[in-house]
Amino acid sequence: MPVHCSVLGLAHVGIRVHDLARSQQFYKLFGFRPAWGPLGPEQVTAMTHPSGLEINLIVNASAPKSSNILMDVPEKHAGFTHIALKIGDVAATEAALVAAGVPITGRRGETPVNALFVRDPDGNVVELAAD
């Protein structure tokens, strides 16, 4: 039997990271700004975006850079593979990322390209989607 619940939207996305300052610098590129934290034993810090989206950076990754178990190994594990952020202009976004030194790790679509993929400093996948 289905459970009725009144979901009103996305509250936040939790992202495991190793270095808070490094991660904050990366997400600032997309307009996120520190909101609160760090709090608690795992040093959770929230960043908010003018669109209303909130990300929680959870500083408990054991290594500064490691393989992404969901994306970088042949065996497919269950879990959330990426976050997709809505953008307006793929070409302008790509130019800004290149200027900031952020490598493009993938594209979706050919003519036109509808989305770009990048990795945050901890290897988490971020899709920037115009569709």
N, C-alpha and C positions, 0 to 999 in steps of 0.2 A: 504494500500500500504506500503511495507517495506521501511524503511528509511535507506539509505546507509550511513555508517560511517566507518571510517578507524581506528578501535581499534587496537592498536599496542601491548597492553599488560596491565598488572595490574600496576597502578601508585602507589597506597598505600591502606592500610586498616586502617580505623579509629576505635579505641578501646576506649570506655568510661571507665575511671578508677577513683579511689578516691584518691590514694596516689601515686604521681609520682615516688618517690624514690623506693618504694616497687615494683611498676610495672616494672621499669627499671631493677631492680635486677632480676626479674623473666625472662624477655625477653632476658637479657644478657646470660642466661643459653643456649639459642638457637643460640647464635652468633650475636645477634643484638647489635649495638653500638649507643650511642647518636649521632645525626647528627646536630640538631638545636633545638632551643627553650629553655625554654618555651616562647611562644609568644601569645599575644591576651588576651582577657578577660577570656577565658576558659583554658588558659595556655597549649596550644597545643605544644607537643614536638615530634619531629620525631626521630625514630631509624631506622638505615639501616642495612641490612644484606649483606655479601659479594656476595650473589647470585643476588643482585639487588633489593630485596624486601624491601619495606619501610612500617613501621607501624607508625601511628600517635596516640600517647597517648593523649586523650582529658580528662583533669582533671576537670570533672564536675559531677561525680557521687556523690549523696548526702550522701550516707552511706558507711562506710568502708567495709561492707559485707552484701549483701542481696540476695534474691532469683533471679535467672536468669529467667525473665518472659518468655523467649522463650524456656527454657529447663526444668525448675523445677516445672511447674504447669501442671495439667492435661489438661486444655484448651490450644489448640494450636493456637498461635498468628503468624501472618505473620512477617517475618524478617529474617535476616541473623543469622543462629544458631551457626556457628563456623568458625574458620579459619583452613585450613589444610596446614601444612608445610611438604614438601617432606623430607624424611630421607632415609639413605642407609641401616641401620642395626637396626632392631627392638630390638634385644636382647641387643646390646651395648647401644642403646638409653635408654632402660628400666633400665639397670644397672646404667647409669649416673644419671637418674632421681631419682632413689631410693637413691643413694649416696648423692644427693643434697637435699633429704627430700621432694621431690615433689610426692604426691600420684598419682597413676594411677587410673583414675576414670572409665575407660572402655577400651575394646579391640574390634577390628574388625577382624574376621577370627579366625580359630581354629588351623589348621595345614596346613600352617603356620599362625601365627598371622601377619596380614598385617598392622595394625595400632594400635596406643595407643592413648588414650584420657586423657588429664589433664585439670585442671582448673587453670586459672591465679588467683592472689590474690583477684580479684573482682568477681570471678565466671564465667568469660568468658571461653568458651570451646575452647581448642586448640587440634586439631588432628595432630598426627605425623604419616604420612603415607609413607610406603615403596613401595606402588604400584601406 
